[in-house]
Amino acid sequence: MSFDLSEDHEQFRRSVRDFAQDQIAPHAADWDRDHHFPVDVVQQMGQLGLFGLTAPEEYGGADGDFTSLCVAIEEIGRVDQSMGITLEAAVGLGINPILTFGTEEQKGTWLPDLVEGRALAGFGLTEPGSGSDAAASRTKADLRDGEWVLNGSKQFITNSGSEITSLVTVTARTGERADGRPEISTIIVPSGTPGFVVEKAYDKLGWHASDTHPLTFADAKVPESHLLGERGRGFAHFLAILDDGRVAIAALAVGCIQACLDLSVEYAGERTTFGKPIGSKQGVAFQIADLEVMLTASRQLTYRAAAMKDAMKSGGGPTAKEFKHAAAIAKLYATESAVSATRIATQVFGGYGFMQEYPVARLYRDAKVLEIGEGTSEIQRLLIARGLGLPVE
Ligand SMILES: Cc1cc2nc3c(=O)[nH]c(=O)nc-3n(C[C@H](O)[C@H](O)[C@H](O)COP(=O)(O)OP(=O)(O)OC[C@H]3O[C@@H](n4cnc5c(N)ncnc54)[C@H](O)[C@@H]3O)c2cc1C
């Protein structure tokens, strides 16, 4: 199957690139230094239509393809990984669960503002005691007198505490199954719900301009109608959501590798040692050649998975299992390549690469989490091995 980008995609890429160059790139270092979440720029991304790329027109979206969303995430991530993850999480973790599993009423209530970028939503799955093993979630939601009463806590939740966050969807235990396993469901909790506390933002290694908080629920009550999707299907819902998210994270990694390559080529042509540009030394030039290989392979794997998703949406193409496999491969390879690429780019810059004012230093700090969020590298290897039929635990 073909997964080449069309001329429309390339034209769209140019428009997102112009926006990223003009509105984001000049400020990215300041936002990073100040740990500033630029709400105005997030809303501009909304006005540009980036949050609504894949949403239906009835909710203000463009009803476009998933490939376009990956192009947008790649281009924003090329100049600022923090804004790239803000877009990725806003769509993948904020909009998608409601779009995919919401009732007409839930979609009508929440989606228009999310799609326009007037609001953001978070997805609360991870807890202090459960990340990769998400089924070990301890947060509880008891149904009492027509209301869900939530108690527990969530950890590392993106876009959950900004001044425009309108809700978080959280997974919670809503009972026990006949076989003793917990019944996990997904519930919409609007911002400002009494008992729902957004704790102080984390002091992170990277992604300084992205909004990440721990959340606490102490007898937080929401109407019974805030159940998202089928009761007891919360675990299955988030697994489906995460497959798309992994491809989108791979696109963010591609943006990171592209930035490393561009910066390294430019610097290797300018910086001289021993009377010649460092790009004339094989030791430097060969490392930059490796960046090009990583970029090409990562991009191919990412857009292959995105094309599979788009083919599935139009009713044909691969199975959900084949897409899951391709998504895990793209995420694993592109994110590990991004971490390697930032190490190489920093090396090319020598001592300057270690200085915060140089973008490669920021990319170096930002890249690590790509191997962790939305399923660690180990979890991707587990999925790939299982896809091969191996009896791995
Ligand atoms: C900045 C940031 C933003 C995030 N945003 C969100 C968000 O919006 N919503 C959300 O729900 N979560 C979010 N997360 C959480 C993220 O998805 C988890 O951190 C991740 O899934 C890993 O879980 P953990 O941190 O509990 O690590 P653990 O699951 O405790 O893993 C620790 C180590 O053990 C390894 N490991 C675990 N199990 C296995 C196994 N079976 N085989 C081999 N190795 C294994 C892991 O790969 C890892 O190396 C975010 C995290 C960060 C850092």
The ligand as an ORCA input file, in Angstrom:
! r2SCAN-3c Opt
* xyz 0 1
  C       5.657     14.319     30.842
  C       4.715     13.151     30.920
  C       3.399     13.304     30.462
  C       2.494     12.251     30.612
  N       1.168     12.432     30.227
  C       0.256     11.476     30.562
  C      -1.153     11.703     30.344
  O      -1.571     12.733     29.814
  N      -2.039     10.752     30.761
  C      -1.636      9.607     31.368
  O      -2.480      8.803     31.739
  N      -0.303      9.339     31.554
  C       0.627     10.257     31.190
  N       1.975     10.011     31.393
  C       2.371      8.768     32.029
  C       3.121      7.793     31.132
  O       2.264      7.246     30.181
  C       3.749      6.738     32.072
  O       4.778      7.397     32.796
  C       4.290      5.552     31.310
  O       3.247      4.803     30.737
  C       5.132      4.633     32.228
  O       4.480      4.343     33.416
  P       5.251      4.533     34.806
  O       5.815      5.894     34.822
  O       4.316      4.164     35.901
  O       6.447      3.505     34.757
  P       6.370      1.957     35.179
  O       5.189      1.319     34.550
  O       6.507      1.857     36.648
  O       7.688      1.397     34.493
  C       8.997      1.546     35.057
  C       9.987      0.832     34.133
  O       9.677     -0.572     34.092
  C       9.478     -0.968     32.748
  N       8.432     -1.987     32.690
  C       7.217     -1.966     33.287
  N       6.533     -3.076     33.009
  C       7.318     -3.817     32.189
  C       7.181     -5.081     31.549
  N       6.055     -5.795     31.642
  N       8.215     -5.562     30.808
  C       9.360     -4.834     30.679
  N       9.542     -3.625     31.257
  C       8.544     -3.137     32.002
  C       9.029      0.294     32.017
  O       9.244      0.185     30.627
  C       9.910      1.334     32.689
  O      11.195      1.302     32.108
  C       2.909     11.026     31.190
  C       4.246     10.874     31.605
  C       5.132     11.912     31.489
  C       6.526     11.728     31.999
*
